[in-house]
Every structure is written in C-alpha cells, then in structure tokens.
Amino acid sequence: GPPNLTRIDQAANYQVEVQSLSAESGNTPEYAEPDSELESSHQPPGRLPFARPTEQIAAEFARPASPVEESLLPNLLPAAAPYAVGVYLLGVLAMFLRLSCGVVAVRQLRRSAQPICDPQLLSLIRRQAHQIGLKVVPVVAYCERITIPAVVGVLRPMILLPAWITPGLELDELLVVVAHEMVHIRRFDVLVNILQRLLESVLFFHPLVWYVSRQLSFERENCCDDAVVKAGHPRLRYAKTLVRVAELCSTLRQPLSPTQLAIVAATGGNDSQLKSRVLRLIGEQCLRLTRADSLTLVLMVGLLAAALAGMWCHASAATEVAKEQLTARGNEASDAPQVNDVTAEQFFGAVVDTNGKPVPGAEIWLAVAAGDYDPAARGTVRELARTDEQGKFSFRLAPTIQDRPQTIKWTHEPQLLAKAAGYGCDWCPLAMFESDPVPSPMRDGVQQAVDKILGPGRFASRTLTLPSQASLIQGRLVDLEGKPLPKVAVCVESILHPDLKVLEEAFKTSSRDLANRALYAGHRPGLGIGRNEWQVIMPPVTTNENGEFSLAGLGRDQIAVVTFSGERVVADRIFIRGLEADLKHLPHIVFYPHGAQDVFVGTRFTHVLGPAVPITGTVTEYRSEKPVAGATVFVERLFRKERTNAMQLRLHASHIRAVTDEHGRYRLTGIPPGTGHVLNVIAPKSEPWLMAEQEFSLDPKQTESIVDVRVFRGIWLQGLVTDSSTGKPLVGHVDYLALRTNPNIPQKFGLNDAWQILRFPIDESGHYKVPGLPGPGVLLVRSFGQTVYPRSVGAEKVEGYNADYLPTTPIGLPLSNWNLIQPIDPPVGAPSHALDLALSAGEKVAGRVVGPGGAAVSGVEVLGTVEREPFFESLKDDAFAIHNYQPTVARNIFFRAAGNSLVAQLRLEGTPPSNLIVTLQPAVNVKGRLIETETGDEAAGYDLDCESSRHGSFRIDDVTTDENGRFEVKGLLAGNVYQMDSANQQRFSSKKNGFTIDLTNAKPGETIELGNVTEKKSK
C-alpha cells in the first residue's frame, strides 16, 4: 500500500525551550522580560504615573510655604550641603568597595571550580543548552565553596554547582537546575545584576531603590518559574524539585556572601519567598501589590521625588535605552533560528521555478515530523531564511532531533520546504542541502531515493523547484438540504506530488491501485511532513456565513488532502486538485471497488457534508479506575460492521482526535451516525499502558453520546539491543505482541486492545522500553540504518510457529517485518521484565557486478544479499556484500539494472571465491493475456506476482493486466522457471489463475509471447 504521509514517526520532542529553575529566590536581582506582564508592576521611576516633569517640581520648590521656611532654607541648605555630599560620597565608596570585593571573590570561585568531565552528562548539558537557545554551551563545574547553584562571569559565563548536588539530586532534577542557570545566562542576568548593583551603589540612600530591587529579584524567579512550567515541566514535580533543593541547601547553609552576590546570578533567598513561589506554582497564584504597599510606595516617591527629579530623569533615560537593547536582543533571538555554535552546520541551496529561473524572496522552512505514531504528536516547523535576488539561500542550523540515536544522521529525516507567493511549494530532505556532508550508507540511500523520484542529479543540485500556483481554490460547504455551513474549519492534511498521467488512468479504470501509485509517486524520502506541521505552513481557514472558503499556495500539478471540522458536520476528507477539473470518485479501499468512494475536486467546487453526533467520555485505567490524562483518543475507522459489503467502511479517520484532560475526559466531533465505529486510545508512555480499542455506534437522533474507554495496564519490558559482534547499540525499534494463548491478554477481561508498529524506538544508548504482558509473547526487533541483519531470526522458536504469520494478538503479522523475533514469558506479578537482545550480521562475502563483456555498470539493484529480505536494494556502485553467509546453506542472489534490461543470478554455496564477480546479461521479457479460469473472460485489472522460481524466491515489479487482460513481465532470467499467480482488484486469489513461465530454453534478450494463459489448453 501507499506510505502513510500522516506519520511514520519516532518518539521525539524537538526544540523545547527549557526555562529557569531556582530553589530559593530573593538574592538575585533580575529584570522582567521586556514587554512582559511583570513590567507593568515595576516600572522605572521616570515612567510611574505620579512622576512629574522636572520644571514643575522646581517651580514648587521655588514657592515658599511660610516666612519661616523662607528664612531657614537659605541658611540651612548651604551649611548642610558639604556634610551631606561627604556622607553620600563615603556611602558610594563603601558600596563600590563591596562590589569590588565581589569581583575578587567570584574570580576565586572560578579558580576553585572543577569542570564536569562525565561524557554522558556533558552530552545532556549540550542538548539542554541547544534547547534553551544558547549560542555557546557554558562551562558547568562543581565548587565546594558554595551550597547553592550560581552563574558567574559576563563574557565567559560559568555555571557553578555545589559539590553535594550530584549525590543529592536525581539526574533529571540536576538537569533542570542546570537549565535554570542557563536561562540566567540567556537573559543576561549577570550583566543586569551588576548594573542593578551599580544603581544601588549610587542611590544607596533611597529606600525605593532597595524595595524595587528586591521585588525585581523576586519577580524574576517567578518569571523563570512560569517559563519552566510553560516548557512542559509539570507544576507539582517542579515545585517538589524547588523544595528538594531548598532542603539540601538548608543542611549546608553557606550561601554566597553579599559581595559575591553582587557579581553572580545565583539561586537563593528566604523561606517566605520560597513558600510563595511553591504556592504560586501549585495554586496558580498571581503576585499583586497590596494596598499598604501601594500607599507606602506613593508616600516615598512623593517625599523624595523633588530632591531626586533630575537624577531620576537620567536613570529613566538609561533604563529605557537598556530595555530597548534587551528588547532588540530578544526580538533578534526570537526571529532568528536558534543556533548553537558548537554543533551548528552550514546549509545552502537554491529555489527555482519549473523553467529553471530563480525565485527571489522564497521562504525557506524547516519541517521536522513529530516522530510518534500518536496522531496528536507535534513536530517542529519554523522559517529559517529567504532567498536572495539569485534565488539562493544559506543558513546555519543545530541538530533538531534530540531523541534519535546518534547513529542516525539528524539531517536525513527533516524536510526543507520552500514556498513563495504565486507558486506551489516544494520540499526535500534536509541532508540534500548540507554544505559539508559526511558520507554514509544512509546518505547514499537518501540520495538514490531522491534521484529516483525527482530525476538523476537532483540531490546534488541542492535545488527546490516551485510549481506554478493553481488559481485560487474556492470551495463551498453545504448540508444535505443545500444550506450553507458557516464556521467550519478547513485543514490541509498533506500536499501530494502525483503522477498525473497515472492518476488520469486511475480515473478512467476506477482503479484504487493505480490511484495509490499515482498519488505517492512523488513521496520524498524521510519522515515526510505531518498534518500538524502542514497546518503551520498552510494555516486552516474557516468558512464564512455562505459556507465559502478559499485556499492559496497549491501548485497546478499538486493535490491537497483536506479535512473539514465543525460542531455537527461530518469530518470528511477530500482531495483538491490544483487545476479546474470535474468531480471524480475513486474507491476508498482497494479491496472494495464498489464501496465507499474518495472525492476528487478541482479548484472550484461545492461539497456536501452530512450530519454528525459529538461524543464525550472518560479514559480510565481498567483495574484502578483512575483517569488517564494526556491520552490521545482518535477514530481508527468508521462503519467497521459494514465489512461484509464495505459500502460505508472508511479508514484514514485519525484526524478526528482529542487529548484527555487532567480528569481523563475528552470530546470528539465530526463522527457520522452509524454502527461499528472504532476508537483507539494511545495513553502516555509514562506508564506501561497498552493501546485500547473501543467500538461504538451513534443514533442520528442523539444530540451527544458518551463513550468511555478503559485502558489495560501491563508491565515494562526493557533491556539493551546491540550488534553481537561489536557490542555497539543499534538503531531501530522494539515492539511487543502477546501470543493468542496468553491467559493475561485484555480480551480475557472483556476489553479490546489495539496495536501500532514501531511506536517504541531504541534510544541512543541501545536501551529499549516497551509495554507488554505477563505470559507468552514475543519481542520484535527491527533495525534501521543498516540493511545487514537477516529477517525472521528466531521465529521457529515461537509457540504455534507458522511459516508465514505470527500467531499473535490483537493481530498476526508477516514474519519478514522484523529482524529478530524473541519469545518471552514474564511471570505474573512481576512489575517489569529485563532481557538484552542482539542482532548478528554474520559472515560477509564481498563481490562486484559488471555488465556484459565486463563493462562498467551503474544503478544496480540486488535481492538476496540479506537473508529473507523481501525487497531489491540499490547499490551505490558496482560493489556488493552478502551478509550472514553460511557455507553449508546455499544462497541465491538476483541482480538487475538498466530498467530491468540487464539481469543476473548468483548461487553461492561452500567456500566463496576470493574474487567474486557477477556478470549481467540481457533480460528476457514475457508478454501474454491472462484469462479468468472459471469464466473464460479476459482478466482485466489483475495483479501478477511471482510465487517462486527455480533459483529461489524472486520479486517482480508491479504488473497489472490492462482492459484486455494483457500483461508484460520484464527483467526475467534466461534458464529460470517462474511460478506466477494473479489476484483481482479485491486482492482475491483463487489459486486457479496461476501459470508457469518456463525460460529453460530461452535466450538472453529474447521477448517471448505466451498468448492466452490459464486457459485449459494453455502451457
């Protein structure tokens, strides 16, 4: 079937802005972020609503209040002025000495610190710095002279951690502390702190300065708390971390001295402020000035404003400049891609139109798929650059995929997309635009895939080609009575690059097979771009009062897959073509050509949406009945009970989805009335929950329906996956399925479970963790990145072994889907089960392939170099390697090249030759007409496949008979015998329409006409 463009995803979270953490507050003055809510509560004095112009204040001083004042002031002020100035200067000197001592003390702290050397911890720290947006990863060190975390230094900031912090905190708590200090660096808190202390030194006599300084320090920590929570850290766990660090600090209370605090940005503070922060985190409390605080503030300003008006004006101006600079920095940081100088790489390329002319001003976007089968998962989408007048672009980018194994190059899966006004969009793998790429087999595979889809040399060209934009798409949505449907959201699920010729043929023959082949002909390698990412690039629109909407940005040769979302209308999915075209229908499912139909429309259309019934419910755990928060609830299919005639059965309904709230509740809209709808529930990976399935029906008379779902809790299965020869961790996934004989499966308790392949990736250290069940089951290991490990290893050990399928539940699957099939039987009552797994590529035999007469050849594909691998693999050059070779077991390897016009077959047994060379020869092509055995009619629209051959398992390219039953099979080998079978469009194979192609006496390069096959007299 076609690739699922919505997602073939791994777990991943990208670009989470981790904000700051502080156990205690109050010692570290900090400005609120520019233009934040906190700024209005603590404005600089020159901006206070009760501040007055200097001229007005001077005029008031000039007016004497009484004759006494008129006589005393001229005498007292000149006499007291020298003493006042002397006291003031002494105070300023003392404050500056205090500040200087802090500088010296901080330098001593830096010298006494021991930088962290743990490679794993340093890797996590680098990742943390990138997520926060630091351009340079700061040095993180331990210091025995402090008991609270701190940041020291302005130009070269260093994070100091107390020596007790590693044994005292868990790793995730330690990383959050480090993240907090990194945010201090990103916010320039050390510099702001020094400026604030300088202001205190100059205005040390002013109570308002100390009050505002203290409030700014406290508000800064609140800002950081909010940022940490916003970054995804649960409030309760974050509050517990604050309390935990505070407890550890209190046991060794040797905080930084006031002089040191003048230079550093450090956690710390008093207990009352810590309590306020914790309560604020737990209870969503907002800090406000009390009435007494306000009155005191007004009184102090009223008494002192006259004497300090001039000074405040200067301070106000300086503050405004500082804030403008900080705002500019913040805007620059937010607008520009967050780049880490240490890990960033250079990328460049060009954008042209279909005529090869440069496209200036094109937007260049990064699109990273969310990396999870969870339909609600979101990836990363952001604009990186724009093309210049020559259509060229360049940028620097740090790794975006943080949870993928290090052996997967991070540039292979993300996509780089270009769009511009007046054009459609185009995208290709990010790896295509690397300035200094590192050669690897995976990169070679990406290059071969791109060139195969888009044409030779496209990968090396580093070029995105924008198609001409279609005319503005204008649609109208109406109900069954023809009334307009306002306020319906129109969402782009994906953009396709179809093969238009094949698609037109599909319309003529009403063939879903051909349609799938056409729609996904231009599918780019990598993860693709998911629906959530598309809806950032092409934001949803809403119908107006007349039910009308418009969309722009679709190329003439492209197709937009669009869904609709409204309160009580069906969430249909349609295909919009980028040209004016008549309404077309194609079977929704290949197997049921007369069942539900998919709708294809042109740029102007009216679409009818039927009624829908909203559903609500609660997701709970089966045994404890506790609500499950954060679970994704989505529609897996509609009208399952119509499976017998499939007149209504619909798949691809996962766009109807929701996420449960903290009470486990959800609400879905867009589901039509009917029977046999199926919900799937994917609970968070924090617990070993199995996927749940719930069937339900809706009555059209209902205004709303309640569908509760219970989730079954299993146990964690975990361990290490490595290469048996090197011991290195592997890239891939581990899945689990229970055997049907397992007495602990959910079906035994009246529940239904669901399953999705490849949900649980192996992490960068080789560890896997997947939910399973006590009792008989299998662990399924699939390796990615290296096509060297044989398939189906260990399958014969499974109870009830079948040569083709696994006897598992909730579904059985082909053995060839996995490299290793490991039977397990965890005991009942065990909270978890540990088992290390290893894959072996075995012995390797190297060889070369050449053309006729020893000529060089390129574009060679090979089948059989990996045991039980069912697909041909492209070779980079003329070299090949046979993996897992055993001299006692014969291996058959097939080669083909030049569009299947050259072929070869190698049978290897015993000791391989030292110089193994395979020579290609011209292929045999076979033509014929397939006749339906039982009816005698020409078998139109039948698919042919090769069941077996004399020289081992073989796979032919897709071959479908035409309207007259005619077919042509290319790339066959003279001297071989092929057992063929055929199946109709419903994929039904009676085993009566098979035939044999005997090429024992055929000559290389020959084309053979078989005539009518599968007739009673045919041979």
N, C-alpha and C positions, 0 to 999 in steps of 0.2 A: 504494500500500500504506500501512499504518499507519505513523506515525512511530516511530522506534526510541527507546523511552524509556530503553533502557540507555545510549545515548550519541549525541548529535550534538555532538561535542566539539571544542574547540580546545586547542592545547597551552598548558598553563598550570600554573603552580605557584603555590599560594596560601599565604600565612601561613607561610613558613619562618622559624623563629626562628634567625637568624644570630647566633652567639655570637662570642666574642672571639678575637683573634689577637694574638700578641706574638712578635716576633723573638727577644728576649732577655728573661730573667727575673731576678728577684732584687732589683731596686732598688725594686720597688713592693709594699709590704706589702698583703696582701688577706686578708679573712676568707673561709673556705669558706662555701658556701651553707648556710643553716640546715638541719639535719637531713640533711645530705649525708654520704656515706661519709667525707669528709675530716675531718668534725668530730670523729669518734671518735679520730683520731690526734693531735689537738692541742686537747685540752680546756682550758678555763681552769683555772688552778691550784686554785681552790676546788672543782673537780669531779674532780680527779685522785684515783685510787683510794687513794693513800697519804697524802692530806691528812687532817689530824686536827682535831678541834674545838679552839677557842681555849682552853677551860677545861683540856683535857688537856695542851696544850703548856705553859700557865702552871704547872700542877702539877708537871710535870717540871723546869722551871727552879727551882722552889721547893725541890726536894730537892737538898742539897749532895752532890757526889760525894766530896769529901775535906776534911779540915781546912784544907788549903792553899787550896783553892778558896773555902772559907767565909770565909777571912780576906782573900783578894785581891780578890774580886769587889766587896765593899762599898767598897773603896778605889779600885779602878781605874775602875769604871764611872762614878761621879760626876765623876772628874777628866777622863776622856776624852770625856764626853758633849758638852761645849761645842765642842770641836775637831771632833768627828765631825759635829755639826749644822752647824757653819760650813762644813766641806768639802762636805757634802751640799747646802747652800743655794747655794754657789758653783757646784757642778755643775749644779743645776737652773737657775740663772740663765744659765749658758753654753748649756745646751740650749734654753732659751726664746729666747735671742738668735739662736741658729742657726735656730730655727723662724720667728722674725720676719723674718730676712733672706730666708728662702724666700718668705714672703708678698710682700715687696717685689720680689724677682726675678721672681716669677710675674706680677705686675702689669706689669712691664716687658716680659715676653714677650707678654702680651696686646696691649699697645700697638704692639709692633713687627710683629705678625702682619698678613698681608694675606688677607682672606676670599676664598674661591673664588667666581668670577663666571661660570664656564662653565655655561650653562643646562642642557646635556645632563648634565654631571657632577652639578649640583645636583639634577636630577630623579632621577638614580640614587641620590644620597645620601638624598633624601627617601624613596624607596622602601625603601632599606635600613633607615632609621630606623623606618619603619612595620613592616617585617618583624620587627624586633627587639622592638618593643613600646614604643618611646619615645613619650611623650605630646607632647613638643615636640622638633622637629628641632633639634639643636645646630648652632652655627656651626662650620664647618670652614674652617681658614685655613692658609696657608703661613707658615713662620717660618724665617728664615735663621740664627737664633741657636741652633738645636738640630739635632741629627743623628739623633734618634730620635723617633718619634711620641709624643705626650703628650696628656693631658686636664688642663685647668686650670680652676679655678673650681668652686664648690659650687652656688650658687644659679643661676648662668648659666654652665654648663659650656661650654667651647670645646675643640674638637679641633685640636691643632696638628700640622701635618705638615712635615717637613723640606723645604727648597726643592728638594732633589735627587730627591724621591720620584716626581714625575710622569714625568721622563725615565728614571728608573731602574727603574720597575716597569710592568708591563702594567696595563691598566685593571682587569681582574678582580682582580689582586693588590692594587691600590690600594684597591679597594672592600672587600676582605676586611680590610685594615689599618684602614680607617675603621670597619668593622663591629666589629672588636675594641675600638677605643676607645669605640664606642657602648655596648658591653656594660659597660665600666668605669663609664660614666655610669649605666646602668640598675641596676647593682649598688651604687651609692653609694660607689664605691671611693675617690673623693677625700675624702669625709667620713670614711670609715673610716680612710683613711690618716692624716688629721690626728689623729683620736682615738688611733690607734696611736702616732703620734709624741709626742703628749702623754703617753701612758703611758710611753714610753721616756724622756721628759724627767724624769718624776717618779721612775722606777725605773731610772735610767741605770746604777746600780752593780750591777744584778742580771744576771748572765750568762744566766740562763734567759729573761729578757725579750728579749734580743737573739737568742738561739737560736730562741725561738718566733716572733719577728718575722720572722726570715729564712725559717723554714720556712713560715710563713703566706704570705709573698710567693711562694715557690716553688710551694706547693700551689695558690695562686690561679691562677697561669699554667697549671698542669695542669688545673684546673677549666675554664678558658677553652678550652684545647686540646680537652678532651673535648666541650665544648659545640659547638665549631666542627665537629668530626667528626660529632657527633650531628645537626647541622643539615644534613648532606648533603655536606659538602666531603670529597673523598677524602683518606685519611690521607697517601698518598705525595705528592700535589700540595701538601697543606697543609705537610708537612714541608719540601718544596723551597722553598715561599714563606718559611718561617722562616729557612732557610739563606740565601736570596737577600737578605732584608732585613738579616740579620746581616752579610753580605759588604759591602753598601753602607754600613752603619753603621761598619764597621771601617776603611773607606777615609777616612772623615772623622770620626775619633774625637774628638768634642767633646760628650760626654754632658752631661746636666744635672748641675749641681752638687748636692752633698748637701743644701744648703739648699733648692734648688728642689724636689728630690725629696720634701721634707717636705710639700709642698702639692699636688703633681700626682700623677696616676696615669699612669705612663709605661711604655713598653716599655723594656727594657734588662736588663742582667745580665751574668754572666760566662760564659765559654765552656763551662765544665764543666756548668753548668745547661742551657745551650742544647743541648749534646750529649745530656744526659739526656732532655730533652724530645723531641728528634728520635728518639732510640732508643725512647722510650716510645711515640711515635706509630706508629713502624714495627713495633715488636715487641710491642705490647700490654703493655708492662711496667708493673707497679704499684709505686709507691714505698712502701717499708716502712722502719721504723726498724731499724737493725742492733742486735745485742746490745750493742756498745760504746756506741752512742747511748743505749740504754735504761739501762745501768748509770751512765753519766755523768749522765743526767737524774735518776735516783733519788738519786745522791750529792749533786748540787747542791741538790735540793729538801730532802733530809734535813738538810743543813748550814744552809740559810737559812730553812727553814720556820718555825722557832721565833721568830726575830727579826722575821719579816715576817707573822706569822699574822694580826694584826689588819688590816694593810693589804691582805692578800690577800682577806680576807673581804669588805672593801668593794669591792675590784676585782671579785671574783667576782659580787657582787650587781649591780654596774653592768653587767658583761658580760652577765649573764642578762637584764637589762632591755633592753639593746641588741639581744640576739639575739631576744628576744620581739618587739621592734618590727620588726626586719628580717623575722622570720617572718611577722608580721601583714601587712607590706607585700607580701611575696612571695605570701601566700595571696590577698590582695586583688587583686594584679596577675594571678594565675593564674585566679581565679574570675571576675573582671570582664572584659568584652571589651576587647581591646587597642585603644585609641582614640588617634588622632593628632589633636591639637587643631587642627592646621593644615588638614588635609584632611577631617576628620570631618564627616558630615552628620547631620541630625536626622531621625528616622523616628518615626511614631506610627500607631496603628490600634486596632482593637477585635476581640474574639473573641466570637461569639455562637453559640447553638445553632440548630437548624433552625426554632425558633419565635421567633427574634429575641431571646431572653433572654441577658443577659451571662453569660460563663463565667469566673468568677474563678479565679485560680491556674493558668491555662493556661500551658504552657511555649512560649516563642517561640524558634524555632531558625532559624539561617541555614544554608542548604544551597547550596553552590556546586559545580556539577558539575566533574569533573576537567579537562575541556577537552581531551580527546585521544581519538582513536579506539582507542588502546591500551586493551584491556579491563582491564588491571591498574592503569590510572591512577586516582589517588585525588584527590578534591576536598577541600573544607573543610566541616566540619559542626561547629557549636557553638551552645550555648544563649546567647541574648542577654538575655532578660528574662522576666518573668512578669506576667500580667495582674493588675490590682487588683480590688477588690470590684465595680467597674463594668464589668469585662471589658476595660479599656483598658490599653494598654502604650505605652511610648516608650523610645527608646534612641538613642545616637549611635554611628555606625559609620564607619570609614575605608574607603577603597576596598579591596576584597578580591581583585579580579582584576588581577594585576600585569603580565601579558604580553599583554593585549589592546590593540589600537590605541586611541589616545586618542579617536578619533572615535566609538568605541562607548561609550556611557554605561555605566559599570560596574554600574549598578543594574538593567539590563534583563535580564540573563541569570540571576543568582542568584535563588533562591526563598526566600521567608519562610514557614515552616511553623509551625502551632500544633497542639499535642496536649494532652490533659488526660485524667485518669482518668475512665472512664465514657463516653468519646467516641472516635470515629474522629478522623483528622487531616485537616487542610485546608492548602493552600498556594497561593500566588500569587506573581507576580514581585515582587521587592523594590521595583521602581520604583513600584509601586502605593501604597507607604506613605511616600514622600518627603514631608517637611514643606514643602520649598521647591523643587519640581521646576522644571527648566529645560525649556521647551517645545522639542520637536524632532520631526521626522517619525517617527523611530524610536519615540519615546514614544507618539506618536499611534497608531502601528501596534500597539504593545503594548496600549494602551487598547482599541482596536477589537477586538482578538482576545479580550481578557478579557471584554468586554461581549457579544461574540457567543457565547461559550461559556457564560458564567455568568449572562447576563441584563443588560439595559440598566441602567447606573448602578452596576454592581458595582465597577468600577475606582475611581470617585470615592468610593465609600463607605468605602474603606480597611478593609474588614471581612473577616475569615476566619470561615467558618461550619463548625462542627464537627458532623458527622452523629452520630446516636445509635450507640453502640457495639453491635456484634453480641455475642451471647452468646459466652462463652469458646470459642475454637476448640480442639477436642480431636481430635487425629489419632493414628493408629496405623499403623506401618510394619511390614510382614511380608515374608518372602521368598516364593518360588514355592511352597514347601511349607507356607506359613501360619505359619512360625515367626517370632517377634518379632525385630526388628532393633534392638539397642541401639547407643548411641554413634554415631548418625547425626545429622549437623548439619542443621538446618532453617533455611534462609536466605531472607529476604524480598528478592526482586529488585526489586520495584516495587509500588506501590499504584495502582490504576486507579479512575477515576470513570466507570463505564459508563452508557450509556443502557439502562436495564433493559428497557424495552418493546421496543426493537430487538433486544436480546440474546435475549429470550424468542422473538421471531420467528425469530431465527437458529437457536435450538434446534429449533423446530418444522420449519423447512425444511432443517436441516443445512447452512446457508449460512455459509461462512467469510467471504465478502464482508460479509454483514450483521454477523457477529461482530466483524470488524475495525472496522467503522463504529461499532458499539456500544461496544467496549472503549476506543476512543481518542476518544470524543465529548467527554470532559471533559479532554483533554490541555491543560495550561496552556502558554502561550507561554513562550519562553526555552529554556534548556538542559534543563529538567526536573530530576529528581533521579535520580542514577545508583545502581546496585546497591551500590556501596561506601558511598555516603552513606546509603542506606536501612538498611544493616546497622549503622550507628552509631545512627540514630534508633530502629530496631527491632532490637536485637541478636539474633544467631542463638541458637537453643536446641538442645538435644541430647536425643535420645530416651533414655528410661530402660531398665531391664532388660526391660520388657514391650513395648518399641518405641513407647511412648506419648510424646506431647509436647503442649504447649498454647501458644497464642499469644493475646495481647490487643492491643487498640488498633485493630482493624479496624472501620470503620463498616458499618452494616447495608446501605447502598447501595454499598459498595465491594467491590473484588476485589483480593486479594493474589496476586501471582505469586510462587510459592515454588519453590525448588530444594532437592534433598537431596544430601548429600555424605558418603560413607562409604568405607571402605577397599576393599571388594569388592562394592559395590552400585552400580547404575546411577544416575547423577546426573540423575534425572528432573526435569521442570519441570511443575508443575500450577497450576491456577487455583482459589483458595479464595474462595468467595462468602461475604459477610457475613450469611448467613441460612441457616436449615435448608433444605436442598434435596436432591433426588435427584441421583445421579450422572448427569452428562451428558458427551457426547462431541461434538466438532466436528472437521472436517478440519484437520489441521495446516497444510496448504498449499492455497491457493485452487484451484490448478490440478489437484489430485488429491483429489477429494471422497471417494474410496474408499481413500485411502492411510492413512498414519499419522494417528492421532487425538490431539487435545489433550483432557485430562481436566479437567472442572469438578466440584468437590465443594462441599458445604455445610460448616457449622461442625462437624459430627461425621462422621468418615469413617475408613475403613481403606484404605490404599493399598499395592499390591504392587510391590516393587522387584525387578527381575531381577538376575542376577549381572553383575559387571564384571571386567575384567582391567586391572590397573595397567600403565602404560608408563613407561619411563625412556629417556633418551637424552642426546645431546650436540649442541649447536648450534655449528657451526664455520663459518669463512669458507671459501668454495669454493677459492680459489687457495692461500692461505697455510695453510689447515687450522688456524688458530689458533682457540681457543674464543672465543665471543661471550658475554660476561657481561651480565646485565641485560636480556636479551631476553625478551619475553612470548611464551609458547607457549600456544596455545589451540585448541580444537576448533571448526573453522568449520562443519562439518556431519557428519552420521552417515549411513552407507549410501548414498554417492553412486552406487554402481553399480546401485542399485535405481531409477535414474531412469526406466527404461522403464515400470515399473508403479507406482513410488513407494509400495509397500506399507510400506516402512520409512524412507524418506528423511526426515531431520529436520534442520531448520535451528535457529537460536537456541540453539546449544550452547556459546557463548563463555564461559559460567560455568564450564566445565571448563578451567582455566587454571593456569599456573605461571610463575615467572620464573627464568631460569637463574642459577646461582651463579657465582662467580668462575672456575670451571673450565668454564663453559658447560653444566653439567648441569641437568636438570630431571626432575620426576616428576609424572605425572598419574594421577588415579584417577577412577572413575565412567564409564568407556567400555565399552559392551557389546560382547560378541563379535560379529564380523561382518566384512563386506568393504566396502571403499570409504570408510572414514573419512578425513577430511581435517583435517590440522593446518595452521594458519597461524602464522608466526613474524614478530613485529614487533621488529626489532633497535633498539637505542637510536639516537637521532638524532645521536649524536656523530660517526658516520661515514656515508657515503652508501650504506648498505645498502638493498637492495630488500627488500620483503616476500617471504617464502618460503612455498611451499606444499609439503606432503608428504602423499601418500596412503599409507594403511597398512591392514592387516587384522589381526584378532585371532581366534585359535582359542580356543574355550571350554575346551580342555584346558590352555592355557597358564596358568602361575601369574603370569608377568610377561613383558612383551615390550619389546624395545629398538627404538626408532625414532629414528635420528639424522637431523638436518636440516642441510643446507648452505645458507648464505646467500650470495647473489651481491652483490659489491661493485661499485657503479657510480661515477659522478663527481658532483660537486656542480654543479648548475645554479643560478645566482644572478643577482640584479640588483635593479632598482628598479621598482616599479609605481606609476604616478601618473595623475592626470587630465591629459589632453593640453592642456586649456585653462588650468587653474590651476597645474599643476605640483605640486599637493598630493598627499601619499601617500594611497593608497586602503585601505579596509578590505576584507578578503576572504581568499581562499586561492589558491594556485597549485599545480596538480597536474601530473604528467607521465605520459605514456604513450608507449611505443615503437610505431612502425609495424610491421606484420607483416612488412614487407620488410627490417627492420633485421637485419643479419647478426650483431649482438652481443647479441641477446636471450638470456636464460638457457636457453630451450628448445634453442638450438643446442648447449648444453653438457650436455644431458641433465637439466636442472633445471627445476622449475616455480616460477614466481613468482606472487604474489598482489598485490592492489591494493585500497586503500580510498580513497574520495573524501574530500577536504577534510582531509587529515592535516597539511598544512603551511600555517599561517596567515602572512599578510603582517604584519611587525612594525610597531610604531608609527611607524617612520621610513620605511615603504614598501618595505623590503627583503624579498625572498623568498629562500629557500634550500631546494631540493628535490633529492633524489637522482634521477639519470637515467642514461642510457647514451650512449656514442658512437654516431653513426649517426643515421638518420632517426627523428624522433619529434615530439611536439607538447607545447608548454606550454599548460596550460588555466587560464584566469584566471576566477575567479568573484568578483564584487563583492557585498558585503553592506552593508546600512545605507542604500544609495541605489538605488532601483529606477529608474534613469535610463539605464543603458547597454544598448544593444541586445544581443541574443543572437547567438551563432554567427558573430561577425565573424571573417573570415579563414579560414573552413572551406574555401572554394573553392580555397585555395592548397595544401591538403594532398594529397599524392600518393595516388591512388586514391580521390579525393573521392566520397562518396556523399551524396545529398541528405538522408538521414535519420540515418545512423550513421557513426561514425569507424572507419576500418579499422585499429584499434589492437589491441595485445596487452598483457596477457593477456585483456582483454575489449574489446568495442566498445560505445560508449555513444551516446545521442542527442546531437546537436549542440547542442540547446537547453539543455543543462545548464550551459553556460559562456557568458560574455560575449565572451571573446577566445580564439581558437584559433590559436596561433602555431607554425608549423612551424620546427623546428631540425634541425641536422645537425652536432653537435660532432665534431671529428676524433678518430680513435683515438689513444690515447696522451696526450691532454690530461687533466691532473688535475682540471680544472674548466672550466666554460663560462659566460661572463657575457653577459647580454642584458637590457637595460632594456625595459620594456613600458609601454604607455599605453592607457588607455581614453578614448573620446570619447563624450559625450552628444549632440554635435551641436547643431543649432539647436533652440530651444524655441518652441512655439506655445502660448499660454495661452488658456483659454476658460472658459465657465461652463455649467452644466447646470441646467435648470429643469423643473418639472413642467408638466402640461397647463394651458394658459392662462397660462403664466408664473409659476405658483405656486412657492413655495419648496419644496425637496425635500431630504431628508437620506438617509443610508445608501446612497449611490450607489456602485455598483461599475463599473469600466471595464476594457475589454480592448482593447489595441492602442496605448496611449499610448507604450509601449516596444516597439520593433521586435522581432518574433519572441518576445516574452514570452508564454508559453502560458496564463497564469492571469489571471483577473479580479483587480483590485486595488481595495481600498476607498479612497474619497475621504474626507478629513477633513470637507470641507464641499462647497459647490457648485462649487468651482474645480478645474480640471484642467489639466494641461500635457502636450503631445505632444512627446516628445523625439526627437532625431535626425531631424528633419523635413527632407526634401529635396523642393523644389517639383516636381522632374521625376519623382518617384516617388509614385504615388497611395497614400494611407494610409486604411485602413478602421478605424474605432474604434467599438466597441459599448458601450452603456450599459444598465444595468438597476438597478432599485430596487424597494422595497416588496415584497419577497418575489417578485421576478420578475414582478410585475403591471404594472410600467411599464418600457418599453424605448425605445431609440433607436439609430440608426446614423448615423455621420458619415463621409462620404467626402471627404477633403481632398486637393486637388491644386492646384499652382500657388501663387500668392501668397495667403496666408491673409488673411481679413478682419481688420480691426483690432478689431472687437468680435464675437468668436466666441461664439455662444450655441447650445446644443443643447437642444431641447425633447423631453421624454419623452412617450410616448403609451402607451395601454393595450396590453398584450401579447396575443398570440394563444396559446391553449393548444390542444394537439392530443392526442387520445386515439385508441387503437386496440388491435388484438390482433395480436401477432406470431405468424406461422405458420412452422414449420420447413419450408423449401422442399422438402427431399428426402423427408421423411416425411409431411408434411401435418399433423403434430401441432401442438398449441398449444405454443409455445416458452416454457416456464416457466423463470424464473431466468436469462434472458438480459440482458446489459448492453447498453444502447444508447449510441451516441456519434455525434457529428456529424463526418463526414469533411471536409466543406467546405460553403461556402454561396456564393450568387451574389455576395455582397458581401465575400468574403474568409473567412479561417479563423475558425471560431467554436467555442465550447466550451459544451456544455450541462451542467447539474448531473447528478449521478449518477442514472440512471434504470434500474431493473431490473424486468423483467416479473414479474407475480405468478404464482400457481399455474395461472391460466387463460391466461397469455400476455398479459394486459392491461398497458398502459402509459399514462402521461401525461407529455407533454413541455411544460414551462412556459417562458415568457419568450421566445417567438419573435416575430419582427418581421413585420408585415404587409407584403407586397410582396417578401419574400425567398424564396429557394428553398434547401432544405437537403438535402444528400446524407447519408443515415443508414446506419449499419452496426450489426451486432449480433454478440455473441460469447457462447458458452455459459460455464458456470461454470469450465470448463477454460481459459478465455481463448482458445478456438479460434474463429477467424473464417474461414468458408469463402468469404467474399465473395459468397455466394449468398443471404444473408438480409438484404441491404441493400434500402433503399427510398428514395423521394424524397418530401419534404414540400414541395409547391408552394403557397406562400401569395401568389402573384401577385395573385389577386383577393380575398384575404381582407381583412376589415375589422378595424381595431384593436379589441381587447377581445373578439373573437369566440372561441368554443370550437368546434373542429371535430372531428367523429368520422370517423376514417378507415376504421373497420371492420377487416376482416382484411387485413393487409398481407403481402407476399412470397408470396401465392398466385399462381398463374399468371395469373389474370384480374385481379389487384389493380392499382390505379393509385396 
